[in-house]
């Protein structure tokens, strides 16, 4: 959405829907694809911060706390939303579960589509 958002807002593109589970904050007038007739459809991009294995838990928790604090500021919220993203600060454990779920979901899509590595 971040790439298309300026074009849709300028009237140069006509948005048909968003690929998130629910309507996007940046384009609330556009239905989610799932809402428009393809139930359970979801294909989203996300951004996160990861660290190498072995980083002490206390450091991971500190980095997470600091990042969540920055994300929560009004200035950062405004900046993130203006780009079509929706800010979400999670715990390292929640983010780990999200990554594992995404891997499983896309493995299934790849297998069902018969996609193979060259």
N, C-alpha and C positions, 0 to 999 in steps of 0.2 A: 504493500500500500504506500510505502514511503516514496517510491519512485513515481507512481501514478498520481498520487494525491495532488501535487501542484497542477498537473494537466487537467484533472477532473475539476478542481476548484476554478481553473481558468476557462472552463468550458471547451477545451480542446479535445478532451476525451469524454465519452459517456460511460460511466461506471454501470455495470450490470449487477454486481454483487461483490461481496467480500468473502474470502475463503476461511475466515475464522468461524468458530462455533456460533458467535453472536455478532450483532452489528458492531461496527467499529465506531469508537468515540469520534474519530476524525470525519467520518462520513455516515452519520446516523440515518440518512435518508436511503442508503443502499441496504438491501436485505442481505443477510448471510445466505450463501448458496444453499445451506441446509434448510433454511427457512423458505427458500424459493423453489424447493422441490426435490432436492437431493439430500434426504435425511442422512445424518451422520457424516456428511462431508466436512472435512477440515484439513487445511494445508496451510500452515502458518510458518513464518520465520521467527526466530527468537535469537536473542543475544545474551550471552552470559560470560562470566569470568570463571576460569578454571585454573588450577595450579597442579604442578607435578605431584606424583605420589610421594608420600613421605614428608610433606610440609606439616609441621606441628599443628595440631588441632586448635591450639590457642591462637596461632597466627591466622588460621583460616577464619575463625570466629571473629577476630578483630577486623580483618579485611571485609568480611561480610557486614559487620555492624557499621563500619565506616561507609561502605558503598550504599547500604540501605539508607543511611542518614543523608547522604548527598542526593540520592534519588528522591527522597521525600521533600526536598526543599521546593518552594514554589517556583523558583527560577528553573530548576531542572525539570520539574513536572511540565512546565509550560514548553520548554525546549523539546522535550521528548514527544509530547502530544502534537506539537506543531509539525513534526516530521512524520506523523501518522503512526507512531509507535504508541503502545500503551504501557506505561511504566509499572513494573511489578518487581518488588524485592522479595525474595524468598530466602529460606534457610539453605545452607549447603546440602542438608539431607533432602529437602524438597526438590532442589535443583537436580540432585543426583537421581532421584526417582523419575523426574521429568526426562532427563537424558536417556535413562534406560528404557522408559516407555516409548520414546521417539524411535530409538534404535529398533525395538521390536515391531513397532507399527510400520516403519519403512521397510524392514526386512520382509514383512508379509506382503506389502505392496509390490516389492521387487520380485518376490517369488511368484505371486499371482500373475504378474505381467510377463513373466518369463524373461526378465532382463538378466543378461549375463555379462560378465566382465570380458573384455577383449584381450 
